[in-house]
Amino acid sequence: MYYDLNVPYTSNQTDLQRTLTFLAELGYSTIALNHTITGNIPAEITNQIPKPLPFDLPPKLTVLRRCTLQYSDPGQNYRLSSLSPTYDVFALRPTTEKALQQACHSLECDLISLDLGIRYQFYFQIKTVKSALDRGIKFEICYGPGILNTDGGASRRNLIGNATQLIRATRGRGIIVSSEAKTALACRGPADVINLAAMWGLHQERGAEAVGREARSVVVQSEMKRKSFRGVIDIIYGGEEPPKPLKLGREEKGKPVKGKRKAGVLDDNTAAVVESSPKQVSKREQKRQAKKARQDSAKTQGERLSEVPTDVIRRQETAIPGPITSENTR
């Protein structure tokens, strides 16, 4: 999965659709449309990128919405907390050294995107860049202005020099590469981007991560900040049992009944034969029935003896002759 997290959003729907379609054909699966705010944050914060887009997209393409705040005064950051939850990805683009130091040390953002097509009057300090990397903030390099070369080669020279300096300061860690392509002519495939980053001093493995794993970590981290508790805990499944679906019979599903059929489904003659046929009884049940029959017979005999009168029993006892002895014969 390859990512391009900086595609400028324009009102020209035809050019935008052509650019997104071409990026999808190049092999990108996730693209972020970028809306840039310069200077102060507006009073009413609304997402300027419509969702869904008013034109058809490739079926396997995921489109995110991103906002980039370009500022030079460090005192313009008092409303960043209200701007960040409105978009999927929030990036800062400082243009001065003090603004860059503040963005690396204290400001909350997902990405620091530097305009490497201009000439800066300061160097990228290792300590300043390392503080941002320790906080999980990535740095973005955009190759689009250097590809178009509309100013006679100045932007291309500045891009090569600034990108080399930034890669040296970060030691190749926390770098993502985006296009910032306003037209489809400035877009390049992932393999071309990896080779281009290798010319700046970024190893090919790091270059592959710049358009893959590192870019994905920016998207996942931004989602965690917006949806989870303090950016740490996200409840995906709370343990609720889903409702059990009702099991339909084979007849309700339209499937033929196999094997034994129920009595309600049988015909009258077949049901009579089934009812008249003896059921098989287990050996344990046979023993239980025999024991119960013996108990019932003994109980009935005891009841019959109790119904006989006592005088009859005495007469029968007196009528019985005793044993014959020699005295009785005399």
C-alpha positions as CSV (number, residue, x, y, z in Angstrom):
1,M,0.0,0.0,0.0
2,Y,1.4,3.3,-1.1
3,Y,0.4,6.8,0.2
4,D,0.4,10.3,-1.2
5,L,-0.6,12.6,1.5
6,N,-0.4,16.0,-0.3
7,V,-2.6,16.5,-3.4
8,P,-3.8,20.2,-3.5
9,Y,-7.5,20.5,-3.6
10,T,-8.8,22.7,-6.5
11,S,-12.2,23.8,-7.6
12,N,-11.5,22.5,-11.1
13,Q,-13.2,19.1,-10.7
14,T,-12.0,17.8,-14.1
15,D,-8.3,18.3,-13.4
16,L,-8.7,17.0,-9.9
17,Q,-10.5,13.8,-11.1
18,R,-7.8,13.3,-13.7
19,T,-5.0,13.6,-11.1
20,L,-6.7,11.2,-8.6
21,T,-7.3,8.6,-11.4
22,F,-3.8,8.8,-12.6
23,L,-2.4,8.4,-9.1
24,A,-4.6,5.3,-8.6
25,E,-3.2,3.9,-11.8
26,L,0.3,4.5,-10.6
27,G,-0.3,2.2,-7.6
28,Y,-1.3,4.6,-4.8
29,S,-4.1,3.3,-2.5
30,T,-4.6,6.3,-0.1
31,I,-4.5,10.0,-1.2
32,A,-5.0,13.1,1.0
33,L,-6.5,16.2,-0.5
34,N,-4.8,19.2,1.0
35,H,-6.4,22.6,1.8
36,T,-3.8,25.3,2.7
37,I,-4.5,28.1,5.2
38,T,-2.0,31.0,5.2
39,G,-1.7,33.4,8.1
40,N,-4.4,33.6,10.8
41,I,-7.0,30.9,11.4
42,P,-10.5,32.0,10.2
43,A,-13.2,32.7,12.8
44,E,-15.5,30.0,11.5
45,I,-13.7,26.7,11.0
46,T,-15.3,24.5,8.3
47,N,-13.9,21.8,6.2
48,Q,-13.5,23.2,2.7
49,I,-13.2,19.8,1.1
50,P,-16.6,18.2,0.4
51,K,-17.3,14.6,1.4
52,P,-18.1,12.7,-0.7
53,L,-16.5,14.3,-3.8
54,P,-18.9,15.3,-6.6
55,F,-17.3,12.9,-9.2
56,D,-16.6,9.2,-9.4
57,L,-13.4,7.7,-7.9
58,P,-11.6,4.5,-8.6
59,P,-13.1,1.7,-6.5
60,K,-9.9,0.9,-4.5
61,L,-8.8,4.5,-3.7
62,T,-9.2,6.0,-0.2
63,V,-9.4,9.8,-0.1
64,L,-8.6,11.7,3.1
65,R,-8.9,15.4,3.9
66,R,-5.9,17.3,5.1
67,C,-5.3,20.9,6.3
68,T,-1.9,22.6,6.2
69,L,-1.4,25.8,8.1
70,Q,1.4,28.0,6.7
71,Y,2.6,30.6,9.3
72,S,5.7,32.6,10.2
73,D,4.7,34.2,13.5
74,P,4.8,31.8,16.5
75,G,1.9,33.8,18.1
76,Q,-0.6,32.5,15.6
77,N,-1.1,29.1,17.1
78,Y,-3.6,29.7,19.9
79,R,-6.5,28.0,18.0
80,L,-4.8,24.9,16.6
81,S,-6.8,22.6,18.9
82,S,-10.0,23.7,17.2
83,L,-8.6,23.3,13.7
84,S,-7.1,19.8,14.1
85,P,-10.3,17.7,14.7
86,T,-11.9,19.1,11.5
87,Y,-9.6,17.2,9.1
88,D,-8.2,13.7,8.8
89,V,-4.6,15.0,8.8
90,F,-3.3,18.2,10.2
91,A,0.1,19.6,9.1
92,L,2.2,22.7,9.8
93,R,4.4,24.6,7.4
94,P,6.7,27.0,9.2
95,T,8.6,29.5,7.2
96,T,11.0,31.0,9.8
97,E,13.5,29.4,12.2
98,K,11.5,30.4,15.3
99,A,8.3,29.0,13.9
100,L,10.1,25.7,13.1
101,Q,11.6,25.5,16.6
102,Q,8.2,26.0,18.1
103,A,6.6,23.4,15.8
104,C,9.2,20.9,16.7
105,H,9.2,21.4,20.5
106,S,5.7,22.2,21.6
107,L,2.9,22.4,18.9
108,E,0.5,19.5,18.4
109,C,0.4,18.3,14.7
110,D,0.6,15.2,12.7
111,L,3.1,16.4,10.1
112,I,5.7,19.1,9.5
113,S,5.7,20.0,5.8
114,L,8.5,22.2,4.7
115,D,8.5,24.1,1.4
116,L,11.8,22.9,0.1
117,G,11.5,24.7,-3.2
118,I,12.5,28.0,-1.6
119,R,15.9,29.1,-0.1
120,Y,16.0,29.3,3.7
121,Q,18.2,31.7,5.6
122,F,18.9,29.1,8.3
123,Y,20.0,25.5,8.6
124,F,18.1,22.5,10.0
125,Q,19.5,21.8,13.4
126,I,19.9,18.2,14.5
127,K,18.6,18.9,18.0
128,T,15.5,20.7,16.8
129,V,14.6,18.0,14.3
130,K,15.3,15.2,16.8
131,S,12.8,16.8,19.3
132,A,10.1,16.5,16.7
133,L,11.0,12.9,15.9
134,D,10.9,12.0,19.6
135,R,7.4,13.3,19.8
136,G,6.3,11.1,16.8
137,I,6.0,13.9,14.3
138,K,7.1,13.2,10.7
139,F,8.7,15.5,8.1
140,E,7.4,15.8,4.6
141,I,9.3,16.3,1.4
142,C,7.3,17.3,-1.7
143,Y,8.8,16.7,-5.1
144,G,6.2,18.4,-7.2
145,P,7.6,21.9,-7.5
146,G,11.0,20.5,-8.5
147,I,9.5,18.3,-11.2
148,L,7.5,21.1,-12.9
149,N,10.5,23.5,-12.9
150,T,8.5,26.6,-13.7
151,D,11.0,29.2,-12.4
152,G,14.0,28.3,-14.5
153,G,15.5,25.6,-12.2
154,A,15.7,27.5,-8.9
155,S,13.1,25.4,-7.2
156,R,14.8,22.2,-8.4
157,R,18.2,23.3,-7.0
158,N,16.6,24.4,-3.7
159,L,14.7,21.1,-3.5
160,I,17.9,19.0,-3.9
161,G,19.9,21.1,-1.4
162,N,17.2,21.3,1.3
163,A,16.1,17.6,1.0
164,T,19.8,16.5,1.3
165,Q,20.2,18.7,4.4
166,L,17.0,17.5,6.0
167,I,17.8,13.8,5.4
168,R,21.2,14.4,6.9
169,A,19.7,16.1,10.0
170,T,17.1,13.3,10.5
171,R,19.5,10.5,9.6
172,G,16.8,9.2,7.3
173,R,14.2,8.6,10.1
174,G,10.7,10.0,10.0
175,I,10.7,11.1,6.4
176,I,7.7,10.8,4.1
177,V,7.6,11.8,0.4
178,S,4.5,13.4,-1.2
179,S,3.8,14.8,-4.6
180,E,2.1,18.2,-4.0
181,A,1.1,17.8,-7.7
182,K,-1.4,20.3,-9.0
183,T,-1.6,18.5,-12.3
184,A,-1.2,14.9,-13.4
185,L,2.1,15.8,-15.2
186,A,3.9,16.2,-11.8
187,C,2.9,12.8,-10.5
188,R,5.4,10.0,-10.3
189,G,5.0,6.3,-9.4
190,P,6.3,4.8,-6.1
191,A,9.4,3.3,-7.8
192,D,10.3,6.6,-9.3
193,V,9.9,8.3,-5.9
194,I,12.2,5.8,-4.3
195,N,14.9,6.4,-6.9
196,L,14.4,10.1,-6.6
197,A,14.9,9.9,-2.8
198,A,18.0,7.8,-3.3
199,M,19.5,10.7,-5.3
200,W,18.9,13.0,-2.2
201,G,20.8,10.5,0.1
202,L,17.9,8.4,1.4
203,H,18.5,4.7,1.3
204,Q,16.1,2.6,-0.8
205,E,14.7,0.8,2.2
206,R,14.0,4.2,3.8
207,G,12.6,5.5,0.6
208,A,10.1,2.6,0.4
209,E,9.1,3.3,3.9
210,A,8.6,7.0,3.0
211,V,5.7,6.2,0.7
212,G,4.5,3.2,2.7
213,R,4.9,2.5,6.4
214,E,5.9,6.0,7.6
215,A,3.0,7.6,5.7
216,R,0.6,5.0,7.1
217,S,1.8,5.8,10.6
218,V,0.8,9.4,10.1
219,V,-2.7,8.4,9.1
220,V,-3.1,6.0,12.0
221,Q,-1.7,8.4,14.6
222,S,-4.0,11.2,13.4
223,E,-7.0,8.9,13.7
224,M,-6.0,7.9,17.2
225,K,-5.7,11.5,18.3
226,R,-9.2,12.4,17.0
227,K,-11.1,9.3,18.1
228,S,-9.3,7.8,21.1
229,F,-9.0,8.8,24.7
230,R,-5.9,11.1,25.0
231,G,-4.4,9.4,21.9
232,V,-3.7,6.2,23.8
233,I,-6.8,4.1,24.3
234,D,-9.3,3.3,21.5
235,I,-12.3,1.0,22.3
236,I,-12.8,-1.1,19.2
237,Y,-15.1,-3.8,20.7
238,G,-16.8,-3.4,24.1
239,G,-17.7,-7.0,24.6
240,E,-21.4,-6.7,23.6
241,E,-22.9,-9.8,22.3
242,P,-24.3,-9.3,18.8
243,P,-28.0,-10.3,18.3
244,K,-28.2,-13.9,17.2
245,P,-29.7,-14.4,13.8
246,L,-32.9,-16.3,13.5
247,K,-32.4,-19.8,12.2
248,L,-34.7,-20.5,9.3
249,G,-35.8,-24.0,8.4
250,R,-34.7,-25.6,5.1
251,E,-38.2,-25.1,3.7
252,E,-38.2,-21.4,4.5
253,K,-34.8,-21.0,2.8
254,G,-36.2,-22.8,-0.2
255,K,-33.9,-25.8,0.1
256,P,-35.2,-29.4,-0.1
257,V,-35.5,-31.4,3.2
258,K,-32.9,-34.2,3.4
259,G,-33.0,-37.2,5.7
260,K,-35.8,-37.7,8.2
261,R,-38.8,-35.5,7.9
262,K,-40.8,-34.0,10.7
263,A,-44.3,-35.3,11.6
264,G,-45.9,-32.1,10.5
265,V,-44.4,-32.5,7.0
266,L,-45.5,-36.1,6.6
267,D,-48.6,-37.3,4.9
268,D,-51.5,-38.8,6.9
269,N,-50.8,-42.4,6.1
270,T,-47.1,-42.0,6.7
271,A,-47.7,-40.3,10.0
272,A,-50.0,-43.1,11.1
273,V,-47.4,-45.7,10.3
274,V,-44.7,-43.7,12.2
275,E,-47.0,-43.4,15.3
276,S,-47.9,-47.1,15.3
277,S,-44.3,-48.3,15.0
278,P,-42.8,-49.2,18.4
279,K,-40.0,-47.0,19.7
280,Q,-36.7,-48.5,20.7
281,V,-36.1,-48.6,24.5
282,S,-32.7,-48.7,26.0
283,K,-31.6,-51.4,28.5
284,R,-31.6,-49.0,31.3
285,E,-35.1,-47.9,30.6
286,Q,-36.2,-51.6,30.4
287,K,-34.7,-52.3,33.9
288,R,-36.4,-49.2,35.3
289,Q,-39.8,-50.3,33.9
290,A,-39.4,-53.9,35.2
291,K,-38.5,-52.6,38.7
292,K,-41.5,-50.3,38.6
293,A,-43.8,-53.2,37.6
294,R,-42.5,-55.3,40.5
295,Q,-43.2,-52.5,43.0
296,D,-46.6,-52.0,41.6
297,S,-47.5,-55.7,41.9
298,A,-46.3,-55.9,45.5
299,K,-48.3,-52.8,46.3
300,T,-51.5,-54.3,44.9
301,Q,-51.0,-57.5,46.8
302,G,-50.6,-55.6,50.1
303,E,-53.8,-53.7,49.4
304,R,-55.8,-56.9,48.8
305,L,-54.6,-58.4,52.1
306,S,-55.6,-55.3,54.0
307,E,-59.1,-55.5,52.5
308,V,-59.8,-59.1,54.0
309,P,-61.6,-59.0,57.5
310,T,-59.8,-60.2,60.6
311,D,-62.5,-62.7,61.8
312,V,-62.2,-64.6,58.6
313,I,-58.4,-64.8,59.0
314,R,-59.0,-66.1,62.7
315,R,-61.5,-68.8,61.5
316,Q,-59.0,-69.9,58.9
317,E,-56.3,-70.2,61.6
318,T,-58.5,-72.3,64.0
319,A,-59.7,-74.6,61.2
320,I,-56.2,-75.6,60.4
321,P,-55.4,-78.9,62.2
322,G,-52.4,-79.2,64.4
323,P,-49.6,-81.8,64.0
324,I,-50.5,-85.5,64.6
325,T,-48.8,-86.9,67.7
326,S,-49.0,-90.3,69.7
327,E,-51.2,-88.7,72.4
328,N,-53.8,-87.7,70.0
329,T,-54.1,-91.2,68.5
330,R,-54.9,-92.7,71.9
